[in-house]
Amino acid sequence: MTSSKTILRALAGETLPTPPIWMMRQAGRYLPEYKATRAQAGDFLSLCYNPDLATEVTLQPIRRYGFDAAILFADILLIPQALGADLWFVTGEGPRLSTITSQADLDKLGPVSDIHETLNPIYQTVRNLSGALPSDTTLIGFAGAPWTVATYMIAGRGTPDQAPAHKLMNEQPEVFDALMDKITEATIDYLLMQIEAGAEVVKIFDSWAGSLPGAAFQKYSLEPARRITAALKAKYPNTPIIGFPREAGDGYIGFAKATGVDCVALDNSVTPEWAVKNVQVDGCVQGNLKSSHMVTGGQALVDETRAIVKAFSGGPHIFNLGHGITPDADPDNVQRMIDAVRDV
């Protein structure tokens, strides 16, 4: 039976007259209602692990904008914490973690089988959302891709070039590979539990895929995505998977076929015209408006939005940004984008 949910239809390969819309980081700091709920929680991690408040912030952009999908409010670094890494957030600077730079550090992590004790509140949020969302709104779960998560675990923070991870990869490949395997296994278990709790789609965010050259991209971005997808499909063959190897460039070509994902999310370093010829030929694509338009607005926002919709109109497409919306975005610009997509 064909779903009435437009995102599920696009993910199944249907070309729709108006593309469905959601937005990466759509629940977040650009919304005043989010800021109020975050203050109520006390800090970011407390918000992630409070199912009632995490449900509330996930629902806020659905109430305000009527997006076609809600994405679970959580963070990609909850898996490292669940494995035993120390995790905290520094206001205005972002996450900090205890580092993995040796076999001894790796040995301190707990078994993958123990992650669910920490992550159970996340699964409860998914269950809450499954019952609270409008009947036509798709629920998306997610996880960070192993490479991206590993970069934070190795450096202890975000870095501009992921140099600490590359250093460990080159100097201690056995430690690096073991860490990647552990994260991959944990990611599979985490996403399986999200699907079991009610996620209808899952997305794998490889935010730093673009820093992997050549064979390293194949081994550490594409192959883990293939492993995760195969494991999820083995148990839940009808659950669509979106892959996002950000800034992969030519690595986007053939990514869907090589990994088995149902949709490839695109950043805005590639043009829609290029993506139509090289990526959309294999199925659904998602993207790819510049996030900066949510700050600057104006006619340029409307024109670029319409151009993207037109470019991808010959095949299955989910409209989204090329990366997450930023805290300085104007909420009114989000509505302008939606109106331009839906030609209101």
N, C-alpha and C positions, 0 to 999 in steps of 0.2 A: 504494500500500500504506500502510495506517495505521501510524504509528510507535507503538512500545511506550513511548516516552518521554512522560511525562505532560505536561511543559511544551510539547512540540511539539504534542501533541493539543489543549491549551488554546489555544495560539496559532493553531491551525487552526480554532478556533471551537467546539470540543467542550465541553459542560458535563459536568464530572466529579463523581462523588459526593464525592470528597475533593480539594480543590485542591492542586496541586503547590506546593512551597515552596522558595524560596531567599531570601537576605537581602543587601541592599546592604552592602558592606564586610564581608562574612562572613569574609573572610581579613583579619585585622587585629589591632590592638593590644590588644583585649580578651582574646585567647587567649595563654596562656603559651608555647605552642609557636611561635607567630608571633614573639614577643619574642626567643626563643632563636635563631630563624633570622635575624631582623633583625640581631641582634648578630653573628652569623657573617658576614653580608654587609658589615657595617661602617657603612653608611649607607643611606638609603632609595633613592636613585637606583641605587646599586650593586646593591641587591636587585632593583629593576625590570629592570635590564639583565643579570642573571645568570639564564639560562634554567633552570638546574638548581634554584636556590634559589627563583625565582619559581614554578616548577612545584610545588615542595614546599609553599610557603605557600598556593597555590591549592587543593591537595589536602587540607590540614589540616582545614578545616571539613567536608569531605566524609567523611573518616575518622571525625571526632568525632560528627557529627550525621546523616549520610546525607541531606543536602539533595538535592533533585531536579535541581539545576543547580549547576555551578561557574562562576564568573565569573573571567575572566582577571585575574591580578594585574598591574596596571600603574598608570598615572596619566594623567589627562587632559592634563597639561602636557608630555607627551613630544613631542607634535606641535610646540609652539612651539620646543622645544629642537632638534628635527629640522630645523626651518626656519632655525635659526641663532641663536635667542635664547639668551642666557645664562640658566641655570636652576640654582638651588640651594635647599636647604631649611634653614631655621633651626630648631633644636631647640626645640620647645614653641611655635613661632610659625607654622610652615608655609612655603609656597613663596615664593620671591623670583625675579623675572625682570628682565632688562633691559627697558626700556619702549619702546613704540611711541606716540609723540605727534606725529609729523610725517611728511611724505613721505620725508624723508631717513632717518628710522629705518626706515620700511617698505622702502626701497630696500636696506637692509643685509641683509634676509632673503634666504635662498637660494631657488632654484627648487623647486617642489613635487616635481619629478622626482628630487631628491636626498635626499628624506626617508628612503628605505628603507635607506640605508647606516647611519644611526643606529638605525633601528627594526628591523633584522633580528633582533636578539636577542628582541624581542617575538614575532615570527612563529615563532621557534624554540620559545619557550615554548608557543605555541598548538599547534604540532606535537607537542611532548612530551605535553601534556595530552590531545590527541586520542587518543593511544595508551595513556595511563595511567589514564584515568577508568573507573569501572565502566560496564558496557554500558547501564545504564538512566539514566545521569546525562548531562544536556545540557550542552554547553560553550557559554558565552556570551562573545562578544567585546564590546568597547565602545569608545566615544570620547566626548569632551566635545563638546557642540554648539558651533557657531561663536560664537554670542553669548557663552556662558559662557567659552570659551577666550579670546575677545577681551578680556573684562573684565580677566582676569589679565595679558594681554600689554600692555594700555594702562596699567594701574595699577602693574604690577610686583609685585602681591600681591593677596590677597583683600581686598575692601572691604565695608563693611556695606550700602552702597546703590548700588554700581557707578557712583558719580558721575563718576570720570575717563572711563569709557567713554561715558557720556551726554554729557559735555562734548565729547569728540572727535566723536561722532556729530552734535552740533548745530553745532559751530564749524568742523569740517573734514570734511564729509560725504563728500567724494571720497576722502580718506585712509581714513576708517572703512569705506566700502563696499569699497574695494580690499583692505583687511585681511580683511574678512569673506569676500570671494570667495576669497582665498588660503587661508584656513583651511578653507573649505568644500571646495575642491578637494583639499586635503591630507587632509581627513577621509574623503572618498570613496576616495582611493587607499589610505589606511591600513586602512579597514574591508574593502575588497576583498581586500587581502592577508591580513587575519585570516581571512576566509571561505575563501580559497584554502588557507590553512594548516590549516583544520579547524574553525573556529568554526561552530556550527550555528545560532546566533541572534546578532544584534548589538543593542546598546542604545545609544541616543543620549541622553546626560545633559545636559539644559539646566538646570543647577542654579539659575541666576539668571533664568530666564524670567519669573518673577513681577515683576521690576522693569521690564519693558517694557510701557508703557501702550498700549492701543488699536491704532492703525495700526502702531506700532513693533513690537508683538508679532507682527502678521501678517508684517511685512517681515523681521524679524531673528530670530524664533524659528520660526514656522511655515514660512516660505518656504525657509530653509536645510534644515530637516528634510525638506521635500518634495523638494528638489533631491537631497539625499543618498539618500533612499529610492528615488527614481526611478532614479538611477544604479546603485545596488546591485541593484535588481530587474531592471534591463535585462540584467545579466550573471548574476545568481543569483536568478531569480524565485521559487524555492522556499525561500529563506532568510528566516525571519521577522525582523521588525524591531520593537523596542520603543522607543517615544518617551516621554521623561520631561520635559515642560515644567513643572518644579516651581513650585508656587504660582501656576499660571496662572489659577486661578479659573474664570470663565466661558470662558476660552480653551481649557479642556479640551473644551468642547462642540464637536463636529464636527472635533476635531483629527485623529482617525484617518482620516476620509474626506478631509479636506483635504490630508493629507500622504502617505497611503498606508501608514502604519505598521500593523502587525498587532495591536498592543496598546498601550494607553496606561497608563503607570505613574502612580499617584496619590500625592500627598503627603497628610499628615493634616490639611491645612487645609480639606479637603472631607469631608463625611460619606459613608459608604457608601451611605446611603439616597439622597442627592442624586446620587451617581455612578451608581447603578443606573438612575435615570431619565434621566440626561443624557449618560452616557458609555458604560456597558455596553450600551446599546441598539445601539451601532455595532460591538460585538465585544468581544474579550478586554480585561480590565482587570487591573492588577497593583497590589497594595497591601493595606491602607495603615495598619498598626498604628503608633502613636506609638513612636519609638525610645526614649523615656524609660521605657517599660514594661520594657525590657531591663535597666534599672538598678534600678527599684523593685520589679519582680516582684509576688508575692502574688496574691491572688484577682482583683484588678483586671486583671492581665495575662491570666489565664485567661478571665475574663468578656468582656473586650474582644475577644480573639482569636476566641472562639466567636461573638460578635455579628457580626464582620466576615465570617466564613465563612458564617454564615446569611444575611446581607444579600445577598451576592453569589452565593448558591447557585443562582439561577435562570438563570445564564449563565456563559460562560467566564471563569475567574478564576485568577490565580496569586497565592498569598499571599506578601506581602513586607511590609517596613516602609515607612513613608512617607518615610523618608530613611535614610542609612546608620547602622549601629550605632555607638555611641560607645565610646571607649576605656575608659570607666568602667563598662561593662556587665558584668553577672555572667554568665559562661558557662552557669551552671545555668539562668538564666532563658530562654536560647535553647532549651534542651531542654524547658522547661515550655511554651513557645509551640508548639513542634513537636508535643508530645503533645496539646495542646489542639486544634490543627488536625486532627490525625489521630484525635482522640478516643480516645487510648490510656487 
